[in-house]
Amino acid sequence: MRFKPHLIGASEHTLSLTNIRSSFYDIRYISGATGDCLCRAEERVTFRMRHLEPTQGHVSMNTVSGALKVHWVSGDPSPGIVEYKAAGDSEWSVRHASVTTYDYEDMCNRDGDPKTYYDPGFFYTADLPASLEGEIRVRFGGIHHRSEIFTVTAPVPPSSDEPHSVALFGDMGVQGYYRGPDAVDVPSGRWDTYWVVDHMRSNTRLRMAVHIGDVSYAMGYARIWDLFGTALEGVAMRMPYMVSIGNHEFDHTSGGWHPCWGNFGSDSGGECGVPTRHRYQFPYWYYSFSFGLVHYVMLSSEHDWTEGSEQWEWLDEQLASVDRLVTPWVVVTAHRPML
């Protein structure tokens, strides 16, 4: 959407709006100094497919088979499908998706605020065949509402020495931020996309992104997840986007791990990992997978990792079972320093 704030000179701005499954957008330009409304869009903005639009697409990997998994969000609970076409295919093939959702009562609401909760929509996941190679064209949605066509590159199979790059990072967040139950602010000077996303878009060597906790910094403000998922779609529909949790996804006072020497408080804002698990569909709070010559271990620094704990024993088994002839390298990740 383009609009001109007529009270602040001859400037023009373009906003990339996020479909948060609401009936309309009311766009205003607010003075950071006075709080006055300097400009307001003449018409309320709506999306063509409204709440039925399939949004926030991303792909990950099945941690056992290595197959691509396609994920998206929609306000439509009807059956979802993924259509895909590999190089040389003349017809689209179809896979059916599973669907989940959650509500406020599923989270740790002692730490949360019901005013910040917003209907998260429905979360779809479909597995593609593990045999797919190279570039794959993908579109997703319901029977009558489809996404645009994306080109996804299949994962590098275990033991392959194909040269590639991987982006490993944590603590990202989102460009706009939440203010009140019905508003999303875009601070001055933040019109550009994040430099991390820009880098990943421009780096043609990248074959996978690994996000090690503190993903969107939603912390109970549900719409932030929609903003983040939309902003990352162009990158996360190009390559597997693998996620683990940090304190701002999981930590809560009604449960979890609270060692006397730590600062494991209520950093998730009452989410206790629920939105993250539904959106990214990883198998457990800690998990592993292989990609090329590397076996990746995604630990949870927010669960007990001390000697003798369940996670400690799991890690010990993981490291002992790695076939160094297949994956001679092991990368172990966690959000917080652990030693």
C-alpha positions in Angstrom: 0.0 0.0 0.0 1.3 3.5 -0.8 0.2 6.7 0.9 1.3 10.3 1.4 1.4 12.0 4.9 0.2 15.4 3.7 1.1 17.2 6.9 4.8 16.4 6.8 5.9 17.5 3.3 6.1 15.8 0.0 7.1 12.3 1.1 5.6 9.0 0.1 5.9 5.7 1.8 5.2 2.1 0.8 3.9 -0.3 3.4 4.0 -4.1 3.0 0.9 -5.2 5.0 0.5 -8.5 6.7 -2.8 -10.4 6.5 -3.7 -11.0 10.1 -7.1 -12.4 9.2 -8.9 -9.3 10.4 -11.7 -7.6 8.5 -9.7 -4.5 7.6 -6.6 -2.3 8.2 -7.0 1.3 9.4 -3.7 2.9 8.3 -2.5 6.0 10.2 0.8 8.0 10.3 1.5 9.0 13.9 3.9 11.7 15.0 6.6 10.2 17.2 7.0 13.6 19.0 3.4 14.4 19.8 1.4 11.3 19.1 -0.8 13.3 16.7 -2.2 11.6 13.6 -0.5 13.3 10.7 -2.2 11.1 8.0 -4.9 8.5 7.7 -5.7 6.4 4.7 -9.0 7.4 3.1 -10.2 3.9 2.9 -10.0 0.8 5.1 -7.6 -1.7 3.5 -8.8 -5.3 3.0 -7.1 -8.4 1.5 -8.6 -10.0 -1.6 -8.8 -13.5 -0.1 -9.5 -12.0 3.4 -9.0 -14.6 6.2 -8.9 -17.5 3.7 -5.5 -16.5 2.2 -2.7 -19.0 2.7 0.2 -17.0 4.3 3.5 -17.2 6.0 4.8 -20.2 4.0 8.1 -21.8 5.0 9.8 -25.2 4.5 11.7 -27.4 6.9 13.0 -30.9 6.9 11.6 -34.2 8.2 14.4 -35.0 10.7 14.2 -38.8 9.9 13.7 -39.0 6.2 15.2 -35.7 5.1 12.1 -34.9 3.1 10.9 -31.3 2.7 8.0 -30.2 4.8 5.8 -27.3 3.7 4.1 -25.1 6.4 1.7 -22.2 6.1 -1.0 -20.3 8.1 -4.6 -19.6 7.1 -7.9 -18.6 8.8 -9.6 -21.4 6.9 -9.8 -24.7 8.7 -10.8 -26.7 5.6 -8.5 -29.4 4.1 -5.2 -28.0 2.8 -3.0 -29.2 0.0 0.4 -28.7 -1.4 1.0 -28.9 -5.2 4.6 -29.5 -6.3 6.4 -30.0 -9.6 10.0 -31.2 -9.9 12.2 -30.4 -12.8 11.0 -32.2 -15.9 7.4 -32.8 -14.6 4.6 -31.6 -16.8 1.8 -32.0 -14.2 1.4 -30.9 -10.6 1.5 -33.6 -7.9 -0.5 -33.2 -4.7 0.1 -33.9 -1.0 -2.6 -33.4 1.7 -1.7 -31.4 4.8 -2.4 -31.9 8.5 -3.8 -28.9 10.4 -3.5 -27.8 14.0 -4.3 -24.7 16.1 -4.2 -23.4 19.7 -6.1 -20.9 21.8 -5.3 -18.8 24.9 -6.1 -21.6 27.3 -3.4 -23.8 25.8 -0.7 -21.4 26.9 0.7 -20.5 30.3 -1.8 -17.8 30.9 -0.6 -17.0 34.4 2.3 -15.1 32.7 0.2 -13.8 29.8 -2.3 -11.1 29.1 -5.6 -12.0 27.3 -5.6 -8.5 25.8 -2.5 -9.5 23.7 -3.9 -12.7 22.5 -5.3 -12.9 18.9 -6.7 -15.8 17.0 -3.6 -17.4 15.5 -5.4 -19.1 12.6 -4.7 -22.7 11.5 -1.3 -24.2 10.9 -0.8 -26.6 8.0 2.0 -29.0 7.3 2.5 -31.4 4.4 5.5 -33.7 3.7 6.9 -33.9 0.2 8.5 -37.2 -1.1 12.0 -37.7 0.1 13.1 -38.7 -3.4 12.8 -35.1 -4.8 16.0 -33.5 -5.9 17.1 -30.1 -7.2 14.7 -27.2 -7.6 11.0 -27.9 -6.9 8.1 -25.6 -7.7 5.6 -25.4 -4.8 2.2 -23.8 -4.1 -0.1 -24.3 -1.2 -3.5 -23.5 0.2 -7.1 -24.8 0.1 -9.3 -26.0 -2.7 -10.2 -22.5 -3.8 -7.4 -20.3 -2.4 -3.7 -20.9 -3.4 -0.4 -19.1 -2.7 1.9 -17.9 -5.4 4.4 -20.4 -6.8 7.7 -20.7 -4.9 10.9 -22.4 -6.0 12.4 -24.5 -3.2 15.7 -26.3 -3.4 15.8 -29.8 -1.9 18.1 -30.5 1.1 21.6 -31.7 0.6 21.4 -35.4 1.4 23.6 -36.9 4.1 27.1 -37.9 3.0 27.0 -35.6 0.0 30.1 -33.3 -0.3 28.2 -30.8 -2.5 29.6 -27.3 -1.6 27.0 -25.1 0.1 26.6 -22.5 2.8 24.3 -22.5 5.9 23.1 -19.5 7.9 23.2 -20.0 11.6 21.9 -17.2 13.9 19.6 -16.3 16.8 17.8 -13.3 18.2 16.1 -11.9 15.2 12.7 -10.3 16.0 10.4 -8.4 13.7 10.5 -5.0 12.1 7.2 -3.6 13.3 6.2 -3.9 16.9 3.0 -4.3 18.9 1.3 -1.4 20.6 -2.1 -2.1 22.2 -4.7 -4.8 21.2 -5.5 -3.3 17.8 -2.4 -1.6 16.5 1.0 -2.5 15.0 3.5 0.3 15.0 6.3 0.8 12.4 9.0 3.0 14.1 10.6 5.8 12.3 13.7 4.8 10.4 12.5 1.2 10.1 11.1 1.2 6.6 13.8 -1.2 5.2 13.7 -4.9 5.8 16.1 -6.5 8.3 19.7 -6.8 7.1 19.7 -10.5 8.0 16.9 -11.2 5.6 18.5 -9.0 3.0 21.7 -11.0 3.3 20.0 -14.4 3.1 18.0 -13.2 0.0 21.2 -12.1 -1.8 23.4 -15.1 -0.8 22.8 -17.7 -3.6 25.1 -20.2 -1.8 22.7 -20.7 1.1 21.0 -24.0 1.2 19.6 -23.9 4.8 18.9 -21.5 7.6 19.2 -22.5 11.3 17.5 -20.1 13.7 18.8 -20.8 17.2 16.1 -19.3 19.5 14.5 -15.9 20.1 12.7 -16.1 16.8 10.0 -13.4 16.6 10.1 -11.9 20.1 6.3 -12.1 20.2 6.3 -12.8 23.9 2.5 -13.2 24.1 1.6 -10.6 21.4 0.2 -12.9 18.9 0.2 -10.6 15.9 4.0 -10.4 16.0 4.1 -14.0 14.8 2.1 -13.1 11.8 4.4 -10.2 11.0 7.5 -12.4 11.4 6.1 -15.2 9.3 5.2 -12.9 6.5 8.6 -11.1 6.5 10.5 -14.4 6.3 8.4 -16.1 3.7 10.6 -15.1 0.7 13.6 -16.7 2.3 12.0 -19.5 4.2 10.2 -20.8 1.1 13.6 -21.1 -0.7 15.4 -23.4 1.6 14.8 -25.4 4.8 14.3 -23.1 7.8 15.1 -25.1 11.0 14.2 -23.6 14.4 15.0 -24.2 18.0 13.7 -22.4 21.1 15.1 -19.6 23.3 14.0 -18.0 26.5 11.6 -15.7 24.7 9.7 -18.7 23.2 9.5 -21.0 26.2 10.3 -19.6 29.7 7.3 -19.3 32.1 6.8 -19.4 35.8 4.0 -22.0 35.9 6.4 -24.7 34.8 9.6 -25.3 33.0 13.2 -25.4 34.4 14.2 -22.9 37.1 17.7 -23.7 38.5 18.7 -21.5 41.4 21.7 -20.1 39.5 19.7 -19.1 36.4 17.4 -16.3 35.2 14.7 -18.5 33.8 11.7 -16.3 34.4 8.6 -15.4 32.3 10.4 -14.3 29.2 7.9 -15.9 26.8 5.0 -13.7 28.0 2.9 -16.8 28.7 3.6 -18.6 25.4 5.6 -21.5 27.0 6.6 -22.6 23.5 3.0 -23.3 22.2 3.0 -20.9 19.2 6.5 -22.0 18.2 5.7 -25.7 18.2 2.6 -25.2 16.1 4.3 -23.0 13.6 7.5 -24.9 13.1 6.4 -28.4 13.9 9.8 -29.7 15.2 9.6 -33.2 16.7 10.6 -32.2 20.3 12.2 -29.4 22.3 15.5 -30.8 21.3 16.2 -32.8 18.1 18.7 -33.5 15.4 19.0 -34.0 11.7 21.7 -34.5 9.0 22.4 -32.1 6.1 25.3 -32.9 3.8 28.4 -33.9 5.7 27.1 -32.4 9.0 24.9 -33.8 11.7 23.2 -30.9 13.5 22.1 -31.2 17.1 19.5 -28.6 18.2 19.6 -28.5 22.0 17.2 -26.6 24.3 19.0 -24.3 26.7 15.5 -23.8 28.4 15.2 -27.5 29.5 17.5 -29.2 32.1 20.7 -30.1 30.3 22.8 -30.8 33.4 24.6 -34.1 33.9 22.1 -37.0 34.3 19.1 -35.1 32.9 16.9 -36.5 30.2 18.5 -34.1 27.6 22.0 -34.9 28.8 21.3 -38.6 28.2 19.7 -37.9 24.8 22.8 -35.9 23.7 25.1 -38.6 24.9 23.2 -41.2 22.8 23.2 -38.8 19.8 26.9 -38.2 19.8 27.6 -41.9 20.2 25.4 -42.8 17.3 26.7 -40.4 14.7 28.2 -42.3 11.7 31.3 -40.3 11.0 31.6 -42.0 7.6 28.3 -40.3 6.6 28.5 -37.1 8.6 32.1 -36.5 9.8 31.2 -33.2 11.2 28.8 -32.5 14.2 27.4 -29.0 15.0 25.8 -28.6 18.4 23.6 -25.5 18.9 21.8 -23.9 21.8 20.3 -20.5 22.4 22.2 -19.7 25.7 25.8 -20.4 26.7 25.6 -23.7 28.5 29.2 -24.2 29.9 
